[in-house]
Amino acid sequence: MHFARVVGTVVCTVKVPAWRSHRTLLIQPTDSQGAPHGRTIVAVDLVSAAPGQRVFYVRGREAANALPDPDNPADAAIVGIVDEVRESPWTGPGDRG
Amino acid sequence: MFVARVVGEVVATIKHAELAGHKLLLVQPVTPRDRPTGRPAIALDTVDAGPGDLVIVADEGNAAAQVLRRGRGAVRTVVVGVVDEIAEESRGRG
């Protein structure tokens, strides 16, 4: 799973039946500090995320499996809203340096 | 699977049901020489790894399903081992 920020909503009235009760959001993948990483992607929203919120998402088969009906074409799904990231200081290369 | 350092924990009260009951660890992939390589990921802890631990991370749905002892689901990235030591045999490029 990776971090992202919700940057928009992709409105689709015509879509596959399995997504009928789900919104598709536009998310910008980020690193753990929030800096953008790569291009925006469309993800199925499973946690009622709002624009601007920091979320995390899963890619691949697990994204489709995250929906109640796993038979759907999702390859990205938002599975959590970030409250806080408690980073322990990076101690740098260990004795193996 | 890849080797990573646990560099933090992600707190999220609103999350997918399958993530409940497990800590979400921030893992930084590292080379065998313990140098960061690539983007940190969020992994479900299944071995009680702590901050700073060197760990093995499995990043595949079937592996996660087996470790969590349930059918294929929403989880794919799981911490599956705490590394005591990496004994490199050949002095290849780290």
gemmi code that builds the backbone of each chain (N, CA, C; Angstrom):
import gemmi

chains = {
    "A": [
        ("MET", (0.855, -1.193, 0.000), (0.000, 0.000, 0.000), (0.878, 1.227, 0.000)),
        ("HIS", (0.374, 2.344, -0.569), (1.157, 3.584, -0.644), (0.283, 4.783, -0.304)),
        ("PHE", (0.955, 5.890, 0.004), (0.247, 7.123, 0.355), (-0.227, 7.839, -0.905)),
        ("ALA", (-1.259, 8.639, -0.739), (-1.697, 9.517, -1.834), (-2.516, 10.648, -1.220)),
        ("ARG", (-2.728, 11.685, -2.044), (-3.644, 12.756, -1.623), (-4.793, 12.756, -2.612)),
        ("VAL", (-6.021, 12.935, -2.088), (-7.183, 12.982, -2.979), (-7.186, 14.359, -3.648)),
        ("VAL", (-7.135, 14.382, -4.971), (-7.063, 15.656, -5.688), (-8.290, 15.912, -6.555)),
        ("GLY", (-9.215, 14.964, -6.578), (-10.415, 15.225, -7.374), (-11.369, 14.050, -7.391)),
        ("THR", (-12.494, 14.263, -8.019), (-13.504, 13.203, -8.158), (-13.710, 12.950, -9.642)),
        ("VAL", (-13.739, 11.679, -10.046), (-13.983, 11.342, -11.448), (-15.433, 10.875, -11.544)),
        ("VAL", (-16.279, 11.712, -12.078), (-17.720, 11.416, -12.087), (-18.036, 10.548, -13.305)),
        ("CYS", (-18.618, 9.376, -13.069), (-18.995, 8.469, -14.174), (-20.417, 7.970, -13.925)),
        ("THR", (-21.354, 8.406, -14.716), (-22.705, 7.849, -14.533), (-22.764, 6.476, -15.209)),
        ("VAL", (-22.045, 6.337, -16.317), (-22.052, 5.034, -17.009), (-20.779, 4.291, -16.604)),
        ("LYS", (-20.948, 3.182, -15.890), (-19.748, 2.432, -15.467), (-20.155, 0.990, -15.196)),
        ("VAL", (-19.144, 0.156, -14.946), (-19.429, -1.271, -14.722), (-20.339, -1.395, -13.496)),
        ("PRO", (-21.259, -2.365, -13.542), (-22.257, -2.509, -12.465), (-21.628, -2.617, -11.071)),
        ("ALA", (-20.491, -3.306, -10.961), (-19.897, -3.534, -9.626), (-19.496, -2.214, -8.967)),
        ("TRP", (-19.348, -1.157, -9.741), (-18.931, 0.124, -9.157), (-20.098, 1.050, -8.920)),
        ("ARG", (-21.347, 0.555, -9.179), (-22.470, 1.486, -9.159), (-22.550, 2.252, -7.844)),
        ("SER", (-22.297, 1.578, -6.697), (-22.490, 2.328, -5.436), (-21.167, 2.905, -4.928)),
        ("HIS", (-20.151, 2.980, -5.806), (-18.850, 3.501, -5.340), (-18.429, 4.706, -6.175)),
        ("ARG", (-17.770, 5.660, -5.516), (-17.236, 6.799, -6.249), (-15.829, 6.453, -6.745)),
        ("THR", (-15.453, 7.098, -7.850), (-14.071, 6.956, -8.310), (-13.391, 8.316, -8.088)),
        ("LEU", (-12.263, 8.286, -7.387), (-11.576, 9.541, -7.052), (-10.255, 9.642, -7.808)),
        ("LEU", (-9.821, 10.881, -7.994), (-8.514, 11.118, -8.610), (-7.533, 11.301, -7.466)),
        ("ILE", (-6.471, 10.489, -7.414), (-5.514, 10.601, -6.311), (-4.111, 10.822, -6.871)),
        ("GLN", (-3.324, 11.597, -6.098), (-1.925, 11.856, -6.459), (-1.043, 11.052, -5.491)),
        ("PRO", (-0.392, 9.993, -5.989), (0.501, 9.242, -5.102), (1.558, 10.176, -4.510)),
        ("THR", (1.933, 9.908, -3.242), (2.957, 10.748, -2.600), (3.925, 9.863, -1.836)),
        ("ASP", (5.034, 10.480, -1.344), (5.895, 9.728, -0.426), (5.361, 9.938, 0.993)),
        ("SER", (6.119, 9.462, 1.979), (5.550, 9.510, 3.336), (5.458, 10.937, 3.852)),
        ("GLN", (6.215, 11.871, 3.259), (6.122, 13.271, 3.699), (5.061, 14.047, 2.924)),
        ("GLY", (4.479, 13.409, 1.886), (3.426, 14.105, 1.154), (3.876, 14.688, -0.168)),
        ("ALA", (5.158, 14.516, -0.522), (5.630, 15.051, -1.804), (5.118, 14.154, -2.930)),
        ("PRO", (4.643, 14.778, -4.048), (4.068, 13.980, -5.139), (5.062, 12.958, -5.681)),
        ("HIS", (4.528, 11.811, -6.132), (5.387, 10.721, -6.635), (4.665, 10.080, -7.805)),
        ("GLY", (5.113, 10.415, -9.051), (4.483, 9.789, -10.217), (3.178, 10.479, -10.577)),
        ("ARG", (2.480, 9.874, -11.579), (1.290, 10.560, -12.110), (0.041, 10.226, -11.290)),
        ("THR", (-0.999, 11.024, -11.475), (-2.256, 10.780, -10.763), (-2.890, 9.484, -11.291)),
        ("ILE", (-3.670, 8.844, -10.415), (-4.384, 7.639, -10.843), (-5.829, 7.721, -10.359)),
        ("VAL", (-6.688, 6.923, -10.983), (-8.092, 6.858, -10.588), (-8.245, 5.654, -9.661)),
        ("ALA", (-8.885, 5.849, -8.523), (-9.025, 4.748, -7.564), (-10.463, 4.696, -7.061)),
        ("VAL", (-10.946, 3.487, -6.805), (-12.284, 3.327, -6.224), (-12.186, 3.712, -4.749)),
        ("ASP", (-13.139, 4.506, -4.298), (-13.108, 4.995, -2.918), (-13.906, 4.059, -2.008)),
        ("LEU", (-13.231, 3.484, -1.014), (-13.920, 2.554, -0.104), (-14.015, 3.101, 1.310)),
        ("VAL", (-13.521, 4.355, 1.504), (-13.502, 4.912, 2.862), (-14.117, 6.313, 2.903)),
        ("SER", (-14.870, 6.680, 1.899), (-15.512, 8.006, 1.833), (-14.509, 9.128, 2.048)),
        ("ALA", (-13.430, 9.084, 1.298), (-12.392, 10.112, 1.431), (-12.859, 11.399, 0.758)),
        ("ALA", (-12.377, 12.525, 1.290), (-12.760, 13.827, 0.728), (-11.541, 14.440, 0.023)),
        ("PRO", (-11.793, 15.358, -0.946), (-10.670, 16.013, -1.621), (-9.723, 16.652, -0.602)),
        ("GLY", (-8.429, 16.521, -0.849), (-7.418, 17.106, 0.033), (-6.937, 16.155, 1.107)),
        ("GLN", (-7.705, 15.109, 1.375), (-7.311, 14.207, 2.465), (-6.138, 13.324, 2.053)),
        ("ARG", (-5.316, 12.974, 3.102), (-4.219, 12.024, 2.872), (-4.769, 10.629, 3.093)),
        ("VAL", (-4.565, 9.774, 2.100), (-5.111, 8.419, 2.151), (-4.003, 7.419, 1.832)),
        ("PHE", (-4.348, 6.131, 1.913), (-3.449, 5.129, 1.329), (-4.295, 4.158, 0.510)),
        ("TYR", (-3.628, 3.587, -0.504), (-4.372, 2.805, -1.492), (-3.612, 1.497, -1.779)),
        ("VAL", (-4.329, 0.543, -2.344), (-3.719, -0.727, -2.748), (-3.898, -0.860, -4.256)),
        ("ARG", (-2.929, -1.478, -4.918), (-3.002, -1.653, -6.373), (-3.111, -3.131, -6.711)),
        ("GLY", (-3.517, -3.408, -7.914), (-3.539, -4.782, -8.402), (-4.820, -5.516, -8.055)),
        ("ARG", (-4.757, -6.821, -8.088), (-5.910, -7.712, -7.861), (-6.572, -7.382, -6.520)),
        ("GLU", (-5.743, -7.018, -5.528), (-6.286, -6.768, -4.190), (-7.227, -5.572, -4.183)),
        ("ALA", (-7.047, -4.657, -5.138), (-7.955, -3.504, -5.211), (-9.363, -3.985, -5.560)),
        ("ALA", (-9.457, -4.886, -6.536), (-10.777, -5.414, -6.901), (-11.336, -6.246, -5.751)),
        ("ASN", (-10.472, -7.031, -5.121), (-10.929, -7.866, -3.997), (-11.442, -7.044, -2.826)),
        ("ALA", (-11.002, -5.790, -2.736), (-11.397, -4.962, -1.584), (-12.860, -4.568, -1.657)),
        ("LEU", (-13.457, -4.673, -2.859), (-14.872, -4.321, -2.992), (-15.762, -5.488, -2.597)),
        ("PRO", (-16.999, -5.184, -2.163), (-17.909, -6.274, -1.784), (-18.045, -7.322, -2.898)),
        ("ASP", (-18.148, -6.842, -4.133), (-18.205, -7.782, -5.265), (-16.832, -7.781, -5.938)),
        ("PRO", (-15.988, -8.780, -5.651), (-14.617, -8.777, -6.167), (-14.527, -8.891, -7.690)),
        ("ASP", (-15.648, -9.228, -8.330), (-15.611, -9.330, -9.797), (-15.782, -7.947, -10.402)),
        ("ASN", (-14.700, -7.157, -10.384), (-14.777, -5.822, -10.977), (-13.385, -5.447, -11.458)),
        ("PRO", (-13.276, -4.478, -12.334), (-11.974, -4.203, -12.978), (-11.073, -3.248, -12.216)),
        ("ALA", (-11.350, -2.995, -10.950), (-10.515, -2.004, -10.229), (-9.083, -2.502, -10.119)),
        ("ASP", (-8.120, -1.605, -10.344), (-6.724, -1.988, -10.068), (-6.114, -1.025, -9.053)),
        ("ALA", (-6.977, -0.126, -8.506), (-6.512, 0.770, -7.437), (-7.707, 1.075, -6.559)),
        ("ALA", (-7.533, 0.942, -5.246), (-8.644, 1.203, -4.321), (-8.100, 1.906, -3.089)),
        ("ILE", (-8.821, 2.924, -2.645), (-8.419, 3.644, -1.438), (-8.932, 2.854, -0.244)),
        ("VAL", (-8.039, 2.415, 0.639), (-8.420, 1.538, 1.741), (-8.160, 2.142, 3.108)),
        ("GLY", (-7.776, 3.416, 3.180), (-7.596, 4.029, 4.496), (-7.349, 5.517, 4.420)),
        ("ILE", (-7.761, 6.211, 5.484), (-7.510, 7.641, 5.614), (-6.439, 7.817, 6.676)),
        ("VAL", (-5.370, 8.540, 6.346), (-4.244, 8.696, 7.275), (-4.597, 9.681, 8.383)),
        ("ASP", (-4.528, 9.226, 9.659), (-4.648, 10.157, 10.771), (-3.276, 10.759, 11.046)),
        ("GLU", (-2.273, 9.860, 11.090), (-0.948, 10.312, 11.519), (0.107, 9.324, 11.011)),
        ("VAL", (1.286, 9.840, 10.687), (2.406, 8.957, 10.347), (3.475, 9.167, 11.413)),
        ("ARG", (3.685, 8.170, 12.255), (4.700, 8.301, 13.321), (5.989, 7.718, 12.768)),
        ("GLU", (6.890, 8.642, 12.322), (8.127, 8.163, 11.706), (9.197, 8.017, 12.791)),
        ("SER", (9.815, 6.809, 12.848), (10.944, 6.666, 13.780), (12.175, 7.137, 13.008)),
        ("PRO", (13.105, 7.880, 13.641), (14.237, 8.476, 12.900), (14.997, 7.396, 12.143)),
        ("TRP", (15.307, 7.698, 10.864), (16.055, 6.771, 10.019), (17.472, 6.709, 10.549)),
        ("THR", (17.875, 5.541, 11.039), (19.186, 5.482, 11.712), (20.296, 5.357, 10.681)),
        ("GLY", (19.895, 5.341, 9.367), (20.948, 5.242, 8.348), (21.489, 3.824, 8.306)),
        ("PRO", (22.430, 3.576, 7.421), (22.947, 2.217, 7.260), (23.452, 1.680, 8.598)),
        ("GLY", (23.033, 0.446, 8.895), (23.457, -0.178, 10.163), (24.937, -0.542, 10.069)),
        ("ASP", (25.390, -1.474, 10.919), (26.823, -1.790, 10.939), (27.239, -2.423, 9.610)),
        ("ARG", (26.262, -2.765, 8.782), (26.602, -3.400, 7.512), (27.160, -2.351, 6.540)),
        ("GLY", (27.237, -1.064, 6.909), (27.466, 0.095, 6.028), (28.657, -0.029, 5.087)),
    ],
    "B": [
        ("MET", (9.685, -11.049, -2.520), (9.821, -10.438, -1.183), (11.011, -9.513, -1.215)),
        ("PHE", (11.047, -8.574, -0.285), (12.209, -7.668, -0.222), (12.549, -7.368, 1.238)),
        ("VAL", (13.773, -6.879, 1.425), (14.252, -6.520, 2.765), (13.974, -5.034, 2.963)),
        ("ALA", (13.561, -4.669, 4.171), (13.231, -3.262, 4.424), (13.492, -2.933, 5.887)),
        ("ARG", (13.623, -1.640, 6.142), (13.721, -1.150, 7.512), (12.353, -0.615, 7.933)),
        ("VAL", (11.944, -0.922, 9.164), (10.715, -0.317, 9.670), (11.065, 1.114, 10.086)),
        ("VAL", (10.488, 2.076, 9.406), (10.845, 3.477, 9.668), (9.662, 4.271, 10.217)),
        ("GLY", (8.604, 3.576, 10.577), (7.487, 4.310, 11.172), (6.230, 3.467, 11.242)),
        ("GLU", (5.176, 4.115, 11.709), (3.883, 3.443, 11.817), (2.807, 4.405, 11.317)),
        ("VAL", (1.797, 3.846, 10.635), (0.730, 4.685, 10.097), (-0.508, 4.478, 10.958)),
        ("VAL", (-1.057, 5.574, 11.464), (-2.255, 5.506, 12.296), (-3.450, 5.885, 11.414)),
        ("ALA", (-4.449, 4.999, 11.365), (-5.621, 5.274, 10.515), (-6.842, 4.641, 11.163)),
        ("THR", (-7.716, 5.473, 11.714), (-8.911, 4.885, 12.344), (-9.912, 4.457, 11.260)),
        ("ILE", (-10.011, 5.240, 10.181), (-10.934, 4.861, 9.104), (-10.150, 4.077, 8.070)),
        ("LYS", (-10.428, 2.760, 8.002), (-9.681, 1.934, 7.035), (-10.509, 0.700, 6.714)),
        ("HIS", (-10.088, 0.003, 5.678), (-10.787, -1.182, 5.212), (-10.834, -2.221, 6.343)),
        ("ALA", (-11.938, -2.936, 6.443), (-12.136, -3.882, 7.556), (-11.014, -4.908, 7.641)),
        ("GLU", (-10.478, -5.318, 6.500), (-9.452, -6.370, 6.535), (-8.137, -5.884, 7.149)),
        ("LEU", (-8.016, -4.565, 7.336), (-6.770, -4.036, 7.918), (-6.878, -3.916, 9.429)),
        ("ALA", (-8.090, -4.110, 9.964), (-8.289, -3.930, 11.399), (-7.506, -4.989, 12.165)),
        ("GLY", (-7.045, -4.616, 13.364), (-6.398, -5.602, 14.227), (-4.928, -5.815, 13.943)),
        ("HIS", (-4.397, -5.058, 12.983), (-2.959, -5.178, 12.672), (-2.337, -3.795, 12.628)),
        ("LYS", (-1.082, -3.745, 13.090), (-0.376, -2.466, 12.947), (-0.015, -2.251, 11.485)),
        ("LEU", (-0.045, -0.976, 11.076), (0.375, -0.628, 9.719), (1.762, -0.019, 9.843)),
        ("LEU", (2.740, -0.712, 9.309), (4.120, -0.251, 9.436), (4.589, 0.438, 8.161)),
        ("LEU", (5.365, 1.509, 8.358), (5.993, 2.179, 7.217), (7.336, 1.490, 7.009)),
        ("VAL", (7.517, 0.879, 5.855), (8.749, 0.120, 5.603), (9.509, 0.746, 4.436)),
        ("GLN", (10.807, 0.962, 4.668), (11.676, 1.534, 3.624), (12.520, 0.400, 3.034)),
        ("PRO", (12.281, 0.037, 1.758), (13.108, -1.016, 1.149), (14.583, -0.617, 1.219)),
        ("VAL", (15.441, -1.594, 1.506), (16.876, -1.304, 1.586), (17.660, -2.352, 0.802)),
        ("THR", (18.887, -1.981, 0.411), (19.786, -2.948, -0.232), (20.345, -3.837, 0.881)),
        ("PRO", (20.975, -4.947, 0.522), (21.618, -5.768, 1.558), (22.642, -4.968, 2.364)),
        ("ARG", (23.083, -3.857, 1.788), (24.011, -2.976, 2.517), (23.236, -1.940, 3.336)),
        ("ASP", (21.934, -2.165, 3.508), (21.125, -1.313, 4.383), (20.986, 0.118, 3.862)),
        ("ARG", (21.058, 0.297, 2.555), (20.876, 1.645, 2.003), (19.472, 1.741, 1.420)),
        ("PRO", (18.768, 2.883, 1.663), (17.400, 3.018, 1.145), (17.381, 2.874, -0.365)),
        ("THR", (16.361, 2.166, -0.858), (16.234, 2.030, -2.312), (14.749, 1.981, -2.651)),
        ("GLY", (14.271, 2.989, -3.370), (12.863, 2.989, -3.740), (12.000, 3.639, -2.672)),
        ("ARG", (10.709, 3.661, -2.967), (9.722, 4.406, -2.177), (9.275, 3.607, -0.962)),
        ("PRO", (9.097, 4.276, 0.217), (8.568, 3.542, 1.369), (7.172, 3.023, 1.049)),
        ("ALA", (6.832, 1.891, 1.663), (5.499, 1.302, 1.466), (4.852, 1.107, 2.826)),
        ("ILE", (3.553, 0.839, 2.801), (2.815, 0.579, 4.041), (2.498, -0.915, 4.069)),
        ("ALA", (2.932, -1.593, 5.120), (2.745, -3.043, 5.192), (2.019, -3.418, 6.480)),
        ("LEU", (1.246, -4.470, 6.390), (0.543, -4.988, 7.559), (1.532, -5.817, 8.366)),
        ("ASP", (1.606, -5.538, 9.676), (2.553, -6.291, 10.510), (1.936, -7.615, 10.950)),
        ("THR", (2.682, -8.710, 10.786), (2.175, -10.001, 11.289), (3.206, -10.660, 12.204)),
        ("VAL", (4.328, -9.947, 12.471), (5.374, -10.567, 13.302), (5.813, -9.624, 14.434)),
        ("ASP", (4.981, -8.639, 14.767), (5.310, -7.704, 15.851), (6.663, -7.030, 15.653)),
        ("ALA", (6.938, -6.588, 14.442), (8.207, -5.895, 14.170), (8.149, -4.512, 14.824)),
        ("GLY", (9.308, -4.024, 15.253), (9.346, -2.724, 15.918), (10.089, -1.693, 15.076)),
        ("PRO", (10.042, -0.424, 15.505), (10.735, 0.634, 14.763), (12.224, 0.303, 14.636)),
        ("GLY", (12.777, 0.493, 13.441), (14.193, 0.262, 13.218), (14.525, -1.166, 12.856)),
        ("ASP", (13.577, -2.094, 13.043), (13.874, -3.497, 12.704), (14.126, -3.651, 11.205)),
        ("LEU", (15.016, -4.591, 10.896), (15.206, -5.009, 9.504), (14.232, -6.168, 9.283)),
        ("VAL", (13.427, -6.088, 8.245), (12.371, -7.089, 8.075), (12.303, -7.612, 6.640)),
        ("ILE", (11.589, -8.745, 6.476), (11.262, -9.244, 5.144), (9.798, -8.882, 4.891)),
        ("VAL", (9.540, -8.338, 3.711), (8.185, -7.938, 3.353), (7.749, -8.734, 2.132)),
        ("ALA", (6.587, -9.387, 2.236), (5.995, -10.076, 1.077), (4.976, -9.122, 0.458)),
        ("ASP", (4.978, -9.005, -0.874), (4.125, -8.016, -1.538), (3.308, -8.702, -2.617)),
        ("GLU", (2.475, -9.678, -2.196), (1.707, -10.436, -3.183), (0.471, -10.985, -2.488)),
        ("GLY", (-0.656, -10.937, -3.171), (-1.930, -11.243, -2.532), (-2.047, -12.632, -1.958)),
        ("ASN", (-1.503, -13.619, -2.681), (-1.649, -14.986, -2.188), (-0.837, -15.184, -0.921)),
        ("ALA", (0.372, -14.604, -0.914), (1.222, -14.698, 0.279), (0.497, -14.071, 1.468)),
        ("ALA", (-0.100, -12.907, 1.248), (-0.799, -12.226, 2.344), (-1.973, -13.068, 2.825)),
        ("ALA", (-2.711, -13.645, 1.878), (-3.880, -14.452, 2.256), (-3.445, -15.624, 3.117)),
        ("GLN", (-2.341, -16.249, 2.770), (-1.875, -17.402, 3.558), (-1.441, -16.974, 4.944)),
        ("VAL", (-0.671, -15.902, 5.014), (-0.168, -15.445, 6.315), (-1.341, -15.068, 7.230)),
        ("LEU", (-2.354, -14.429, 6.628), (-3.501, -13.976, 7.430), (-4.542, -15.088, 7.570)),
        ("ARG", (-4.265, -16.206, 6.966), (-5.151, -17.398, 7.052), (-6.590, -17.066, 6.675)),
        ("ARG", (-6.718, -16.407, 5.508), (-8.085, -16.165, 5.011), (-7.995, -16.087, 3.497)),
        ("GLY", (-9.116, -16.038, 2.836), (-9.121, -16.059, 1.375), (-8.486, -14.797, 0.815)),
        ("ARG", (-8.262, -14.823, -0.516), (-7.669, -13.639, -1.169), (-8.539, -12.433, -0.844)),
        ("GLY", (-7.891, -11.345, -0.461), (-8.684, -10.164, -0.112), (-7.980, -8.891, -0.516)),
        ("ALA", (-8.107, -7.888, 0.342), (-7.613, -6.548, 0.005), (-6.158, -6.357, 0.411)),
        ("VAL", (-5.590, -7.337, 1.149), (-4.243, -7.139, 1.683), (-3.224, -7.804, 0.769)),
        ("ARG", (-2.152, -7.098, 0.565), (-1.132, -7.646, -0.344), (0.269, -7.510, 0.252)),
        ("THR", (0.509, -6.466, 1.054), (1.861, -6.180, 1.556), (1.925, -6.487, 3.044)),
        ("VAL", (2.677, -7.520, 3.386), (2.741, -7.959, 4.790), (4.188, -8.155, 5.231)),
        ("VAL", (4.454, -7.788, 6.503), (5.779, -8.044, 7.085), (5.773, -9.488, 7.568)),
        ("VAL", (6.677, -10.300, 7.056), (6.631, -11.729, 7.348), (7.848, -12.237, 8.100)),
        ("GLY", (8.813, -11.379, 8.395), (9.964, -11.858, 9.153), (10.801, -10.716, 9.670)),
        ("VAL", (11.414, -10.924, 10.845), (12.367, -9.942, 11.386), (13.755, -10.520, 11.156)),
        ("VAL", (14.586, -9.776, 10.451), (15.904, -10.283, 10.039), (16.905, -10.110, 11.174)),
        ("ASP", (17.599, -11.209, 11.533), (18.667, -11.084, 12.515), (19.940, -10.612, 11.821)),
        ("GLU", (20.196, -11.197, 10.670), (21.464, -10.877, 10.029), (21.391, -11.264, 8.558)),
        ("ILE", (22.090, -10.548, 7.697), (22.209, -10.960, 6.296), (23.676, -11.324, 6.095)),
        ("ALA", (23.964, -12.614, 5.932), (25.354, -13.066, 5.720), (25.546, -13.165, 4.222)),
        ("GLU", (26.200, -12.144, 3.650), (26.409, -12.163, 2.201), (27.563, -13.100, 1.889)),
        ("GLU", (27.341, -14.018, 0.928), (28.412, -14.964, 0.580), (29.400, -14.263, -0.330)),
        ("SER", (28.944, -13.950, -1.594), (29.926, -13.348, -2.530), (29.917, -11.843, -2.318)),
        ("ARG", (31.053, -11.160, -2.484), (31.126, -9.721, -2.272), (30.594, -9.001, -3.506)),
        ("GLY", (29.334, -9.413, -3.979), (28.786, -8.763, -5.189), (28.427, -7.329, -4.856)),
        ("ARG", (27.861, -6.603, -5.922), (27.475, -5.200, -5.678), (26.291, -5.173, -4.721)),
        ("GLY", (26.323, -4.429, -3.669), (25.244, -4.346, -2.676), (24.020, -3.668, -3.211)),
    ],
}
model = gemmi.Model(1)
for chain_id, residues in chains.items():
    chain = gemmi.Chain(chain_id)
    for i, (resn, *xyz) in enumerate(residues, 1):
        res = gemmi.Residue()
        res.name, res.seqid = resn, gemmi.SeqId(i, " ")
        for name, pos in zip(("N", "CA", "C"), xyz):
            atom = gemmi.Atom()
            atom.name, atom.element = name, gemmi.Element(name[0])
            atom.pos, atom.b_iso = gemmi.Position(*pos), 0.0
            res.add_atom(atom)
        chain.add_residue(res)
    model.add_chain(chain)
structure = gemmi.Structure()
structure.add_model(model)
structure.setup_entities()
